Amino acid sequence: MSDKKSTQSSTHSSCAAKTRRGFVRGTAGALATTALVPTLSGGAAAHFPTQLDIDVQPDNARNFIDVAEHDSVTVAVHPVEFLDGDDERATFDPTAEPVRYRFGSRSTVADGAGARPASNTVRDVEGHGGESHAALVLDFPVGDAGFDGGEETAWLYWERTESGEHGYAGSDSVSVYGTAVSNRDLLQAFREALSDSAEE
């Protein structure tokens, strides 16, 4: 009788161990897949390291963008020095590079879209330290930028080649107005409605 119970207990323990191992393997596989998704989806961003020094609406301290009122958005691109992938000092001078830019919300430019410059000029602008230097100043059609009113950051991509697969990126904080109700606003309104109904 005790031998039978011992055999049953051993069989149960063996099955439980197999079940645990299967669960751990399944969980590890799921975690590996989950971890892989951001890597794959962020692949395009990896080709555009954040190196550009930009100023959205350089004549406006709040970087105010009114989608309903503004026809275009001005972006100044400053010369910048940085360490490249080989830890070598590199310089990006926008006044000496081809004008291949896309501007807009992060999701828009990351998907390969965005506003293209309607005009560009080189002019002296004031840098962060108060010094004056030549910068590339671009005007983008605001309607192509993909803003929905929930953005606090605007992005600029510079394409190294005509294929548009590699280059540099830069961002600046913005205040976007004049759009339809954003998803964030809808979510906030939904939360407030739930909170009000819970209190009643």
C-alpha positions in Angstrom: 0.0 0.0 0.0 2.8 2.3 0.9 4.7 1.4 -2.2 1.6 2.3 -4.3 1.3 5.6 -2.6 5.0 6.2 -3.0 4.7 5.5 -6.8 1.7 7.7 -7.1 3.4 10.5 -5.2 6.5 10.1 -7.4 4.4 10.1 -10.6 2.6 13.2 -9.3 5.8 15.0 -8.5 7.3 14.1 -11.9 4.2 15.5 -13.7 4.2 18.6 -11.6 7.9 19.2 -12.3 7.2 18.7 -16.1 4.3 21.1 -15.8 6.5 23.7 -14.0 9.3 23.3 -16.6 6.7 23.6 -19.4 5.3 26.8 -17.8 8.8 28.3 -17.3 9.8 27.5 -20.9 6.5 28.9 -22.2 6.9 32.0 -20.0 10.5 32.5 -21.1 9.5 32.1 -24.7 6.7 34.6 -24.3 9.0 37.1 -22.6 11.6 36.6 -25.3 9.0 37.3 -27.9 7.8 40.3 -26.0 11.3 41.7 -25.6 11.9 41.2 -29.3 8.9 43.3 -30.4 10.3 46.6 -29.3 13.6 45.7 -30.9 12.0 45.0 -34.2 9.6 47.9 -34.2 12.4 50.2 -33.1 14.6 49.1 -36.0 13.8 52.1 -38.1 14.6 54.4 -35.2 18.0 52.8 -34.8 18.9 54.1 -38.3 18.2 57.7 -37.1 20.2 58.3 -34.0 19.2 61.5 -32.1 22.0 63.9 -33.0 20.3 66.9 -34.6 20.1 70.2 -32.7 16.8 71.8 -33.7 14.5 74.6 -32.6 10.8 74.4 -33.6 9.2 77.9 -34.0 12.5 79.6 -33.2 10.8 83.0 -32.9 8.3 81.6 -30.3 9.6 80.7 -26.9 6.6 78.3 -26.3 7.1 76.6 -29.7 3.4 77.2 -30.2 1.8 75.3 -33.1 -1.9 76.0 -34.0 -2.9 73.5 -36.5 -6.1 75.3 -37.3 -4.4 78.7 -37.8 -0.8 78.1 -38.9 -0.2 77.1 -42.5 3.4 76.2 -41.8 5.8 75.4 -39.0 9.4 76.8 -39.0 12.3 74.7 -37.8 15.9 75.9 -37.4 18.6 73.2 -37.7 21.8 74.2 -35.9 25.3 72.9 -36.7 26.3 70.3 -34.1 29.3 68.2 -33.0 28.9 64.7 -31.5 30.6 61.3 -31.2 29.6 58.9 -33.9 29.2 55.1 -33.6 33.0 54.6 -33.6 33.4 57.2 -30.8 35.0 59.6 -33.3 34.1 63.3 -33.3 31.7 64.1 -36.1 30.2 67.4 -37.2 26.8 67.9 -38.9 26.5 71.2 -40.7 23.0 71.5 -42.1 24.0 74.4 -44.4 26.3 72.0 -46.3 24.2 68.9 -46.5 21.4 67.9 -48.9 17.9 69.2 -47.8 16.2 65.9 -47.1 14.0 66.3 -44.1 10.8 65.0 -42.6 9.0 66.7 -39.8 6.0 65.8 -37.5 4.9 63.7 -34.7 7.1 60.8 -33.6 4.9 58.1 -34.9 4.4 59.9 -38.2 8.2 60.3 -39.0 9.0 56.9 -37.6 6.6 55.4 -40.1 8.5 57.0 -43.0 6.0 59.9 -43.5 5.9 63.5 -42.3 5.9 66.9 -43.8 8.6 67.8 -46.3 10.0 71.3 -46.4 8.1 73.8 -48.6 11.0 76.2 -48.4 14.5 76.5 -46.9 17.0 79.2 -46.3 20.3 79.8 -44.5 20.3 82.6 -42.1 22.1 83.8 -38.9 20.3 82.7 -35.7 21.1 82.9 -32.1 22.4 79.7 -30.5 21.8 78.3 -27.0 24.8 80.2 -25.6 23.7 83.5 -27.1 26.2 83.4 -30.0 25.1 83.9 -33.6 25.8 81.4 -36.3 24.5 80.2 -39.7 21.7 77.7 -39.5 19.3 76.0 -41.9 15.7 77.3 -41.5 13.0 75.1 -42.9 9.2 75.8 -43.3 7.0 72.7 -43.2 3.2 72.4 -44.2 1.6 71.9 -40.8 -1.2 69.7 -42.3 1.3 67.0 -43.2 3.0 66.7 -39.8 0.5 64.3 -38.3 -0.2 66.2 -35.1 -3.4 65.2 -33.3 -3.1 67.6 -30.4 -1.7 65.1 -27.9 2.0 65.8 -28.7 4.4 67.5 -26.5 7.4 66.8 -28.8 8.0 67.3 -32.5 10.5 65.3 -34.4 12.7 66.0 -37.4 14.5 63.3 -39.5 17.3 64.1 -41.9 17.8 61.4 -44.5 21.4 60.7 -45.4 20.6 59.2 -48.8 17.7 59.4 -51.3 16.5 56.0 -50.2 15.7 57.6 -46.8 16.8 54.6 -44.7 19.5 56.2 -42.7 20.3 59.6 -41.2 19.9 61.6 -38.0 17.0 62.7 -35.9 16.2 65.6 -33.5 13.4 66.7 -31.3 12.0 69.7 -29.6 9.2 70.4 -27.1 6.0 71.9 -28.6 2.6 73.1 -27.6 0.0 71.9 -30.2 -3.4 73.4 -30.5 -6.3 73.6 -32.9 -6.8 69.9 -33.6 -9.8 67.7 -33.1 -10.2 66.2 -29.7 -7.1 64.0 -29.1 -7.1 60.4 -27.8 -5.5 61.6 -24.6 -8.3 64.1 -24.1 -10.9 61.5 -24.7 -9.2 59.1 -22.2 -9.1 61.9 -19.6 -12.8 62.7 -20.2 -13.6 58.9 -19.9 -11.7 58.7 -16.6 -13.5 61.8 -15.2 -16.8 60.3 -16.2 -16.0 57.0 -14.4 -14.8 58.9 -11.3 -18.0 61.0 -11.2 -20.2 57.9 -11.6 -18.3 56.1 -8.8 -18.9 59.0 -6.4 -22.7 59.0 -7.0 
